[in-house]
């Protein structure tokens, strides 16, 4: 049975992806802060392992990775997904502490998870595995008022490229999925903010979050000699190509 660790597994894309992998017969480690949400998922699926943790806490994350490796014997895939959008607005309206919070979760948290996965994959037998980072269309065409989130997702693209190079000697592949407007709690919150600012605002098209989850599953099931380096999956009619 193949194994995957998913960060941010309690809601949104992480939750949908966990369900997709569990239904496909994988052993799935669930990492998020909300233990009760993870326990609910673990109660539904025999292959789910609840591993409550704050992704920014390196010591706790080490313990969770070690616990999962003891349970499964190896780690085949990490879906490095946990993230937060942060406050919206021009840069001079954003508190430095709020910026730090987004960087802490979206960059430090993903660095910690990738570092732990890399170490496990480098030392297991047979060695190797796959790291899939959740990027964003914001690293290509940002939406207005997204300076914290957009800055962090540019960093993740750099992380993906570096991991791809550094992982080659150890058969560790790294790819990135950039998702545009999957219907999640985060997108619903952004839409609510837009409507609060302008009740007549036209909301952008969205797609079922399960389409994003199936895309991650496709990336994870590639053979070791193949890799999806970057995948963009998005609502067909959302602004992106040529800003239209």
N, C-alpha and C positions, 0 to 999 in steps of 0.2 A: 504493500500500500504506500503510495507516494504521500509526502508530507509538505505542508505549507504553513508558514506563519503569516498572519495578516494583522497589521496594526490598524487602529481605528476601526475595529471590527464590530463595534456596538451599534452603528447606525450608517445610513447612507450607502456610499459605494462599498465601503468595507463590509458591511453587513450583507449586502446583496452578493458580493463576491464570495464571502464565506459560505453562503447557502449554495451557490453554484458549484463550488468545489466539493462540499459535503454531498450534494446530490450526485456528483460524479465519482464518489467513492474515495475521496482523499481523506487523510488525517489532517485536521485543521486546528492550528493553535490560534486562539482568539485573544488579541491584546487590545485593551482599551481601559480607560479609567473606571467606567461604570460596570462594576462587577455583576450587578443584578441583570443587566442586559445580556452579558456574556453567559450567565448561568441559564437564562431562558433559552438561549440558542443551544447550549450544551445539553439541556434537558430534551430537546427535540431530536438531536442527532447523536448517535453513538460515537461518531468519529470526531466530535468537537471537544477541544480541551480549553477550558476557560483559564486565561492567564492575566488577571487584572494587573495593570501597571500603567504608570505615567511614562510615556515614551521619552521624556526628558530626564528621567532618573536613571542614570547609567548603572548603578548598583542593582536596583530592582530589575531592570531589563536583563542584566547578566543572569540573574537568578531565574527569570522566566525562560530565557533561551536554553539554559542548562536543563531546566525541568522538562521542557519539550523534547530536547534531544535525548534525554534519558527515557522518555516515554516512547519515542518513535525510532530511535537508533540513528537517525540522520535527519538533515534538513535539506529538502530538495529545492524549495522555492521560498523566497521572502517577497510578499507584496507589501512594499513600503508605502503605506497609504495615509497614515494619520496626519491630519493637518487642520488648520483653522484659517478663516478668511480675515478676521480682524475688522477694525473699524473702517468705514468708507469715508472718503473725502480728499480734498487736496492736501498736499504734504504739510502745510502750515496749520492744518486743523487736527493733525494726528499727534497725540502725545508720544514722547519718546518711549515711555514705559509700554505703551500699547504696541509700538513697533517691535520692541524687544520681545514681547510675548509671542508675536507671530514668528519672529526669527527663531526663538527658542523651540517652538513646536515644529515648525515646518523645515528648519534646517538642522538644528542640533538633534532633534528627535529622530529625523531620518538618517542622520549621520550615525547616531548610536546604533540604530537597528541594522543599518548596512554593515557597520563595523563588526557587530556580533555575528551576523550571518556570514560575512566573508571569512571570519576566523573559523567558524564551524565548518564551512564548506571546504576550506583549505586543509583541514586536519582530519576530516572523516574519510572513510574507506568504503567504496571508491570515492576519491575526492571530487569536488565540483558541485555545481548547483546553479541556480538562477535567481537574480535579484531583479524585481520589477518595481520601478519607482513610479509613483503617481505624480505626474507633472501637471500641466494645465495649458489650455489655449492661451492663458495669460502670459506665458513665456514667449508667445508669438504676437498676438494682438490683444493687449489688455483692455479691459473695460474701464471707463472713467472712474476715478476715486478708489483705485485698487492698489495703491503704491506698496503697501505692506505685503500683500499676497503676491503681487506680480514680482516684486524684488526677490521674494523667497523662491518662487518657481523658476526664475532664471538661474538661481543657484543650483536647483535640483537638476537642471539640464546639464550643468557642468559636472555635477556629481556623477550623473549617469555616464557621461563620456569618460571620465577618469576611471570609474569602476570597470568599465568595459575593457579598457587597456590593461589595468592592473590585474584583472581577473584571468586574463588569457593563459598565463602559465599554470593555472590551477583548475582549468576547465570551469571557471565561474563566468557565466554570461550575465550581462546586465542590459536591460531594456527599459524603455519609458513609455507609458501610456498617457496621452494628453486628451482629456475628456472635456467635451463642451456641452454644458447644460443638460446633464442627466438629472432627472427629477429626484431630488433629495431634500432633506431638511435644510441643508445649507442654501440650496438654490431657492427654496421656498422663502427662506429668511431674506435673501437678497431681493426677491420679488416684492416681499412685504415692505421692505425699505423703499423700493422704487415707488410703490403705490402710495406710501405715506408722504413722500416728497411731492408726488404728482399723481393724484387719483385717476387722471386720464392717461397715464403712461401705458404704452404698448409693451407688453411683456414679450421677451424673446422666446422663440420656439424651444421646446424641450423634448427629450426622448426618454423612454423607459430606462430606469437605472439598470435593469437586468441586461440591457444591450452592452453596457460598459462591463458588467461582471462577466458576460460570456466572452468579451474581448480579452480580458485578463486570463481567463481559462485557456483560450487559444494560444496566447503567448507562452503560458506555463507548460503547455503540452508539446511545444516544439522539441525535436530531438536535440541532443547535446551539440551536434555539429551545425545547428541552425539557430538563428536568433532574430526576433523582431526588435530591431534597434530602437525605432520610434514608431509608435502607432498613434494616429489621431482618429478618435471616434466621437461623433458630434451629431446634434440635431441637424437634419439636412438643410433646413432653411435659416439657420441662425447666422448672424453676421460673422464672417470670418474671411472668406476669399474676397480680396479686393474691398474689404469692409462692407460687403453687401451679400 
